[in-house]
Amino acid sequence: MNFLESLTALQYLELRGCKVMTSVDGLRGLSSLEYLNLSECEALTNVDNLKGIASLQYLNLNKSKKILKETWPALISALPRT
């Protein structure tokens, strides 16, 4: 377990501009997360584990250019509707 997975009450996470993160695997345990900003994360390619965060209401992936367009439909359909 990484240190982020132990922060189960965390609701807001701002990782904008992170240049080295390639996936969100370490975020899968954040069961209370409502806001996530991953914009301008240039190396980010894998966001599959966001599907398991049912509380997520806001997700920003603007200018995270390496995320494949093919992953968008599956990700969007897995996120909760409000």
Stockholm file with secondary structure:
# STOCKHOLM 1.0

chainA/1-82         MNFLESLTALQYLELRGCKVMTSVDGLRGLSSLEYLNLSECEALTNVDNLKGIASLQYLNLNKSKKILKETWPALISALPRT
#=GR chainA/1-82 SS CCTGGGCTTCCEEECTTCSSCCBCGGGTTCTTCCEEECTTCTTCCBCGGGGGCTTCCEEECTTCTTSCGGGHHHHHHHSCCC
#=GC SS_cons        CCTGGGCTTCCEEECTTCSSCCBCGGGTTCTTCCEEECTTCTTCCBCGGGGGCTTCCEEECTTCTTSCGGGHHHHHHHSCCC
//
